[in-house]
Amino acid sequence: NNIIDAHKNVINSAETNQYVIRCMPGIYDEFEEEWAGSDEEPDEGSYLGILVQNYEYFESFDKECPELTTLKWDGSAGFSTSMTHLQAARRCIFHINMKNKHTKIEGFSFDCKNVRYCIHPETAGQGWGNKWHIKNCILKFSGRPFVQPADPSWTYIGIGLSNGEHG
């Protein structure tokens, strides 16, 4: 039915069992419902969004026209007050973290606000041998979330690469 459901059905992906999730044109905003926050949400916890698996590839039906397929997320959905820094940092449409990751994200528009980044490729030193491609995407990032306590040093858009990682 949507990109999240398709991702949830990826089982035992491997070099000999690769998955391509191809999205038809349209606006995909199910992230706001799937990972809606609440004022009682704890600060700590795992990332919220799609944690990309090894040999799981994402592409739009028309990779040359990313404006036709939009992945949209307002990370503040579900909160009646502001998020904390850590609650906001958990939210991102795609997380490419840890090793082994061979993946591709191609042909999407990202319309994101109140999330960490549009795409979070950062393995914190654990990505040796990773090979990922982010290609022909449009990033519309509507500014960093308003968090409490305020943190002016919080990054707007960023990428972290590890030694030996190919991105």
C-alpha positions in Angstrom: 0.0 0.0 0.0 2.9 2.4 0.7 6.6 2.6 1.1 6.6 1.8 4.8 4.5 -1.4 4.3 6.8 -2.4 1.4 9.9 -1.9 3.7 8.3 -4.0 6.5 7.9 -6.9 4.1 11.6 -7.1 3.2 12.8 -10.4 4.7 16.3 -11.8 4.6 17.7 -9.3 2.1 21.1 -10.3 0.9 23.4 -10.1 -2.2 21.5 -13.1 -3.6 18.1 -11.8 -2.3 17.8 -8.1 -3.2 14.7 -6.0 -3.0 13.7 -3.0 -5.1 10.9 -0.9 -3.7 9.6 1.2 -6.6 7.0 3.9 -5.8 4.4 5.2 -8.2 4.0 9.0 -8.6 2.2 10.7 -5.7 2.7 12.2 -2.2 3.6 9.7 0.5 2.9 11.2 3.9 2.2 8.1 6.0 5.3 8.8 8.1 3.3 11.3 10.1 0.8 8.6 11.1 3.2 5.7 11.5 5.6 7.5 13.7 3.4 10.2 15.3 4.8 11.5 18.5 3.1 12.3 21.8 3.9 14.7 24.6 4.8 11.7 26.7 7.2 10.2 24.2 10.6 9.4 25.9 13.7 11.2 24.7 15.7 8.0 24.2 14.9 5.1 21.8 15.7 3.9 18.4 15.4 5.9 15.2 12.0 6.5 13.8 11.7 6.2 10.0 12.9 3.6 7.6 16.0 1.9 8.8 17.4 0.8 5.4 18.4 -2.9 5.2 21.3 -4.3 3.3 20.5 -4.8 -0.4 17.2 -2.9 -0.1 16.8 -0.3 -2.9 14.3 2.6 -3.1 13.4 4.3 -6.4 10.6 6.2 -7.9 8.8 4.9 -10.9 10.2 7.8 -12.9 13.7 8.4 -11.5 14.3 11.3 -13.9 11.4 13.3 -12.6 11.8 13.3 -8.8 9.2 16.1 -8.5 6.5 13.5 -9.3 7.1 11.3 -6.2 7.2 13.1 -2.9 8.1 11.7 0.5 6.6 14.1 3.1 7.0 14.2 6.9 6.3 16.8 9.5 8.0 15.2 12.5 6.0 17.3 15.0 2.8 15.4 14.2 1.2 14.2 17.4 2.9 16.7 19.7 0.9 19.5 21.2 4.0 21.1 22.6 7.5 21.4 21.2 9.7 18.3 20.9 13.0 17.9 22.7 16.2 17.8 20.8 16.4 14.0 21.2 12.8 13.4 20.1 13.5 15.4 16.9 16.8 13.7 16.3 15.2 10.2 16.1 13.0 11.2 13.1 14.2 10.9 9.5 12.6 9.3 6.4 15.7 7.1 5.7 18.4 6.1 8.1 21.4 4.4 6.5 23.3 3.5 9.7 25.6 0.7 10.8 27.2 -1.7 8.4 26.6 -3.8 6.0 24.6 -1.5 3.8 24.5 -1.6 0.0 21.5 0.5 -1.0 20.2 3.2 -3.4 17.7 6.0 -3.0 16.8 7.5 -6.3 14.3 9.8 -7.9 12.4 11.3 -4.9 11.4 14.7 -3.6 11.7 15.0 0.1 9.4 17.5 1.8 10.5 17.4 5.4 10.3 19.6 8.5 10.7 19.0 12.2 12.9 16.0 11.5 16.7 15.4 11.9 17.4 15.4 8.2 15.7 14.3 5.0 18.1 11.4 4.7 20.5 10.3 7.4 23.5 8.4 6.0 25.8 8.3 9.0 27.4 5.2 10.4 29.5 6.8 13.1 32.7 4.9 12.2 30.9 1.6 11.5 30.4 1.9 7.8 33.5 0.2 6.4 32.6 -1.4 3.1 29.2 0.3 2.8 28.1 1.4 -0.7 25.2 3.6 -1.0 23.9 6.0 -3.6 21.5 8.9 -3.2 20.8 10.1 -6.7 18.5 12.5 -8.5 16.6 13.7 -5.3 15.2 17.0 -4.4 15.6 18.0 -0.7 13.1 20.5 0.6 14.0 21.0 4.3 11.8 23.5 6.0 14.2 24.4 8.7 15.2 22.7 11.9 12.6 21.9 14.5 11.8 24.1 17.3 13.0 22.1 20.3 13.1 22.6 24.0 15.6 23.4 25.3 16.7 25.5 22.3 20.0 24.4 20.8 21.4 26.8 18.2 24.2 24.5 17.3 21.9 21.8 16.0 22.7 21.1 12.4 20.2 21.8 9.6 21.3 19.3 6.9 24.2 17.0 7.2 26.0 13.8 6.2 28.5 11.8 8.2 30.8 9.4 6.4 33.0 6.7 7.9 36.4 5.6 6.8 36.0 3.0 4.0 32.5 3.9 3.2 31.4 4.8 -0.3 28.6 7.3 -0.6 
